[in-house]
Amino acid sequence: MNVPAPPVNVAAMPTVVAGTSDAGAQQRKLLLVAAIAGGGLALVLGIVLLVVLASR
């Protein structure tokens, strides 16, 4: 199963915004990391669920 990697320019975005507002950029970076981690976790759980259901 092909897992699409998040685009690099999205990950580099918070560093570009860092010049305007440090606190806002830090929060945005945390949100981005949380979103990527949550999406990855959901993807892994979905795949595990599919495998478990398929092997029954």
TORKOL-4160 file (C-alpha; in steps of 0.2 Angstrom, whole numbers, padded with zeros to 4 digits, m for minus):
56
<pt num="1" X="0000" Y="0000" Z="0000"/>
<pt num="2" X="0007" Y="0017" Z="m0005"/>
<pt num="3" X="0008" Y="0030" Z="0009"/>
<pt num="4" X="0009" Y="0047" Z="0002"/>
<pt num="5" X="0022" Y="0058" Z="0011"/>
<pt num="6" X="0017" Y="0075" Z="0016"/>
<pt num="7" X="0024" Y="0089" Z="0004"/>
<pt num="8" X="0040" Y="0097" Z="0010"/>
<pt num="9" X="0034" Y="0115" Z="0006"/>
<pt num="10" X="0020" Y="0113" Z="0019"/>
<pt num="11" X="0033" Y="0108" Z="0033"/>
<pt num="12" X="0044" Y="0123" Z="0028"/>
<pt num="13" X="0029" Y="0135" Z="0030"/>
<pt num="14" X="0030" Y="0139" Z="0048"/>
<pt num="15" X="0049" Y="0144" Z="0047"/>
<pt num="16" X="0044" Y="0156" Z="0034"/>
<pt num="17" X="0030" Y="0164" Z="0045"/>
<pt num="18" X="0042" Y="0164" Z="0060"/>
<pt num="19" X="0048" Y="0182" Z="0055"/>
<pt num="20" X="0031" Y="0190" Z="0058"/>
<pt num="21" X="0026" Y="0182" Z="0075"/>
<pt num="22" X="0036" Y="0169" Z="0085"/>
<pt num="23" X="0022" Y="0163" Z="0096"/>
<pt num="24" X="0010" Y="0161" Z="0082"/>
<pt num="25" X="0023" Y="0152" Z="0071"/>
<pt num="26" X="0027" Y="0140" Z="0086"/>
<pt num="27" X="0008" Y="0136" Z="0088"/>
<pt num="28" X="0006" Y="0133" Z="0069"/>
<pt num="29" X="0021" Y="0122" Z="0069"/>
<pt num="30" X="0014" Y="0112" Z="0084"/>
<pt num="31" X="m0003" Y="0111" Z="0075"/>
<pt num="32" X="0006" Y="0105" Z="0059"/>
<pt num="33" X="0016" Y="0091" Z="0069"/>
<pt num="34" X="0000" Y="0086" Z="0078"/>
<pt num="35" X="m0010" Y="0085" Z="0062"/>
<pt num="36" X="0003" Y="0074" Z="0053"/>
<pt num="37" X="0006" Y="0063" Z="0068"/>
<pt num="38" X="m0013" Y="0061" Z="0070"/>
<pt num="39" X="m0015" Y="0057" Z="0052"/>
<pt num="40" X="m0001" Y="0045" Z="0052"/>
<pt num="41" X="m0009" Y="0036" Z="0068"/>
<pt num="42" X="m0026" Y="0035" Z="0060"/>
<pt num="43" X="m0018" Y="0028" Z="0044"/>
<pt num="44" X="m0009" Y="0015" Z="0054"/>
<pt num="45" X="m0024" Y="0010" Z="0064"/>
<pt num="46" X="m0035" Y="0009" Z="0048"/>
<pt num="47" X="m0022" Y="m0003" Z="0040"/>
<pt num="48" X="m0021" Y="m0013" Z="0056"/>
<pt num="49" X="m0040" Y="m0014" Z="0056"/>
<pt num="50" X="m0041" Y="m0019" Z="0038"/>
<pt num="51" X="m0028" Y="m0033" Z="0040"/>
<pt num="52" X="m0037" Y="m0040" Z="0056"/>
<pt num="53" X="m0054" Y="m0040" Z="0047"/>
<pt num="54" X="m0046" Y="m0048" Z="0031"/>
<pt num="55" X="m0038" Y="m0062" Z="0041"/>
<pt num="56" X="m0054" Y="m0067" Z="0049"/>
